């Protein structure tokens, strides 16, 4: 009886050990595949994508580190009722995008949430009723400034206007006719845009835009 119980216990221990070993091997295999995929992407698309500007934030799933947003309640003065803002959407399929909205109710100091009315997102199937939603204030920022005239270079991080919102990407090719090819890390897609549909990507850092707005060159 005791010997059988001991054998059974040893079997269970070995089984758990094998399961744990397989789990570790699978995790290592997944990590290696991700590294290989990233290396292949860099070789095929453009090596400049490895270069990160000092002002850039990491492009991870938790895209936006909180220190790069309205991290203190003292900054909420710019989010008064009626203020025009942009909202970072975290839902699957929207990550890396910013949508325009109007503040419908100021942020609560208790919950840290703010009521917004979206400009281009509707709550009904007919597209007549604008979506109203409470969101965390750390996901909200003022509307970023734009230079009136600007050309973009390869490896510059930009926001591209697509599907009624601004999507974070990086320029991987300069095309003819003031057009640019942009790669989106979140969706792993590449699309071409006119320069008028792009803006330099900026972060809202403690009440300031980083990088700051560039002055337009004087007209000759």
C-alpha positions as CSV (number, residue, x, y, z in Angstrom):
1,X,0.0,0.0,0.0
2,X,2.7,2.5,1.0
3,X,4.9,1.6,-1.8
4,X,2.1,2.0,-4.3
5,X,1.2,5.4,-2.9
6,X,4.8,6.4,-3.1
7,X,5.0,5.4,-6.7
8,X,1.8,7.3,-7.5
9,X,3.1,10.4,-5.8
10,X,6.4,10.1,-7.7
11,X,4.4,9.8,-10.9
12,X,2.4,12.9,-10.2
13,X,5.6,14.8,-9.3
14,X,7.3,13.7,-12.6
15,X,4.1,14.7,-14.5
16,X,4.1,18.2,-13.0
17,X,7.8,18.6,-13.6
18,X,7.3,17.6,-17.3
19,X,4.4,20.0,-17.6
20,X,6.4,22.8,-16.1
21,X,9.4,22.0,-18.4
22,X,7.2,22.0,-21.5
23,X,5.6,25.3,-20.4
24,X,9.0,26.9,-20.1
25,X,10.2,25.5,-23.4
26,X,7.0,26.8,-25.1
27,X,7.5,30.3,-23.6
28,X,11.1,30.4,-24.7
29,X,10.1,29.3,-28.2
30,X,7.5,32.0,-28.3
31,X,10.0,34.6,-27.3
32,X,12.5,33.4,-29.9
33,X,9.9,33.5,-32.6
34,X,9.0,37.1,-31.7
35,X,12.7,38.1,-31.8
36,X,13.1,36.5,-35.2
37,X,10.0,38.2,-36.5
38,X,11.2,41.6,-35.3
39,X,14.6,41.0,-36.8
40,X,13.1,40.0,-40.1
41,X,10.8,43.0,-40.1
42,X,13.7,45.4,-39.5
43,X,15.7,43.9,-42.4
44,X,12.7,43.9,-44.8
45,X,11.1,47.2,-44.0
46,X,13.7,49.7,-42.8
47,X,16.5,49.7,-40.3
48,X,15.7,53.3,-39.3
49,X,12.8,51.9,-37.3
50,X,15.2,50.8,-34.6
51,X,16.1,54.4,-33.9
52,X,14.0,56.0,-31.2
53,X,13.9,59.7,-30.7
54,X,14.7,60.9,-27.1
55,X,11.1,62.2,-26.8
56,X,9.5,59.0,-27.9
57,X,7.6,56.7,-25.6
58,X,7.8,52.9,-25.9
59,X,5.4,51.4,-28.4
60,X,4.1,48.6,-26.2
61,X,0.6,47.4,-25.5
62,X,0.5,49.7,-22.5
63,X,1.4,52.3,-25.1
64,X,1.3,55.4,-23.0
65,X,3.3,55.5,-19.8
66,X,1.4,57.6,-17.4
67,X,4.1,60.2,-16.8
68,X,3.6,61.3,-20.5
69,X,0.0,62.3,-19.9
70,X,-2.0,64.4,-17.5
71,X,-0.6,62.7,-14.4
72,X,-1.5,65.4,-11.9
73,X,-4.9,66.8,-11.2
74,X,-3.4,70.3,-11.4
75,X,-3.3,69.9,-15.2
76,X,-7.0,69.4,-15.5
77,X,-7.6,73.1,-16.0
78,X,-7.3,72.5,-19.8
79,X,-10.1,69.9,-19.6
80,X,-13.0,72.1,-18.7
81,X,-16.5,71.6,-20.0
82,X,-16.5,72.4,-23.7
83,X,-12.8,71.9,-24.2
84,X,-11.7,70.2,-27.4
85,X,-9.5,67.2,-26.6
86,X,-8.2,63.9,-28.0
87,X,-8.7,60.5,-26.4
88,X,-6.4,57.5,-26.5
89,X,-8.5,54.4,-27.2
90,X,-7.2,51.2,-25.6
91,X,-9.8,48.7,-27.0
92,X,-8.6,46.0,-29.3
93,X,-8.4,47.3,-32.9
94,X,-8.1,50.9,-31.7
95,X,-4.8,50.8,-29.9
96,X,-2.4,53.5,-31.0
97,X,-5.2,55.8,-32.1
98,X,-6.4,59.2,-30.9
99,X,-10.0,60.4,-31.5
100,X,-11.4,63.9,-31.2
101,X,-13.9,64.7,-28.5
102,X,-15.5,67.5,-26.4
103,X,-15.5,67.5,-22.6
104,X,-19.1,67.1,-21.5
105,X,-18.4,66.9,-17.8
106,X,-15.2,67.9,-16.0
107,X,-13.0,65.2,-14.4
108,X,-14.0,63.8,-11.0
109,X,-11.2,64.1,-8.4
110,X,-12.6,61.1,-6.7
111,X,-12.7,58.7,-9.7
112,X,-10.3,60.4,-12.1
113,X,-12.8,60.0,-14.9
114,X,-14.1,62.5,-17.4
115,X,-17.2,62.5,-19.5
116,X,-16.5,63.0,-23.2
117,X,-18.6,63.3,-26.4
118,X,-16.8,61.9,-29.4
119,X,-16.9,63.8,-32.7
120,X,-16.7,60.8,-35.1
121,X,-17.8,57.8,-33.0
122,X,-21.5,57.1,-32.9
123,X,-23.6,55.2,-30.3
124,X,-26.3,54.2,-32.8
125,X,-26.3,52.3,-36.0
126,X,-27.7,55.2,-38.0
127,X,-24.8,57.4,-37.2
128,X,-26.9,60.2,-35.7
129,X,-26.1,60.1,-32.0
130,X,-22.6,60.8,-30.9
131,X,-21.0,58.5,-28.4
132,X,-20.7,59.7,-24.8
133,X,-18.4,57.9,-22.5
134,X,-16.6,58.2,-19.2
135,X,-12.9,57.6,-19.7
136,X,-9.8,57.9,-17.4
137,X,-8.4,61.4,-17.6
138,X,-4.9,60.0,-18.1
139,X,-6.1,58.9,-21.5
140,X,-7.1,62.5,-22.5
141,X,-4.9,65.3,-23.8
142,X,-5.5,68.6,-25.6
143,X,-5.5,68.7,-29.4
144,X,-1.9,68.6,-30.5
145,X,-0.6,71.6,-32.5
146,X,0.3,71.2,-36.2
147,X,2.8,73.1,-38.4
148,X,1.2,74.7,-41.3
149,X,3.9,73.5,-43.7
150,X,6.1,70.5,-43.0
151,X,7.9,67.8,-44.8
152,X,8.6,64.5,-43.1
153,X,11.7,62.3,-43.2
154,X,12.2,58.5,-42.9
155,X,12.1,57.3,-39.3
156,X,10.1,60.3,-38.0
157,X,7.2,59.3,-35.8
158,X,3.9,60.7,-37.0
159,X,0.2,60.5,-36.5
160,X,-1.8,59.6,-39.7
161,X,-5.4,60.5,-40.1
162,X,-7.3,57.3,-41.0
163,X,-10.8,56.0,-40.2
164,X,-11.8,59.4,-38.5
165,X,-8.9,59.2,-36.0
166,X,-5.2,59.8,-35.7
167,X,-3.0,56.7,-35.7
168,X,0.5,56.5,-34.4
169,X,3.1,55.3,-37.0
170,X,6.5,55.9,-38.4
171,X,7.6,57.1,-41.8
172,X,9.4,54.3,-43.7
173,X,9.6,55.8,-47.1
174,X,9.2,59.2,-48.8
175,X,7.2,58.9,-52.1
176,X,6.7,61.3,-55.0
177,X,4.0,64.0,-54.9
178,X,4.4,64.8,-51.1
179,X,3.3,61.3,-50.2
180,X,4.7,59.1,-47.5
181,X,4.6,55.4,-46.6
182,X,3.8,54.8,-42.9
183,X,4.2,51.7,-40.8
184,X,1.9,51.1,-37.8
185,X,3.5,49.0,-35.1
186,X,0.3,48.1,-33.3
187,X,-1.4,46.6,-36.4
188,X,1.7,45.8,-38.3
189,X,0.3,47.5,-41.4
190,X,1.8,49.8,-44.0
191,X,-0.2,52.5,-45.8
192,X,0.5,55.5,-48.0
193,X,-0.7,59.0,-47.0
194,X,-0.6,62.5,-48.4
195,X,1.5,64.9,-46.4
196,X,-1.7,66.8,-45.5
197,X,-2.9,63.7,-43.6
198,X,0.1,63.5,-41.4
199,X,1.3,65.4,-38.3
200,X,4.4,65.0,-36.2
201,X,3.8,62.8,-33.3
202,X,3.9,64.6,-30.0
203,X,3.5,63.6,-26.3
204,X,1.6,65.7,-23.7
205,X,4.2,65.9,-20.9
206,X,3.2,67.7,-17.7
207,X,1.3,70.5,-19.5
208,X,3.8,70.8,-22.4
209,X,4.1,69.3,-25.9
210,X,7.2,67.2,-26.6
211,X,8.7,68.0,-29.0
212,X,7.5,71.7,-29.1
213,X,5.8,73.2,-32.0
214,X,8.2,74.2,-34.7
215,X,8.2,77.7,-36.1
216,X,7.2,77.9,-39.8
217,X,10.0,79.3,-42.0
218,X,9.4,82.9,-43.1
219,X,7.8,83.3,-46.5
220,X,10.0,84.7,-49.2
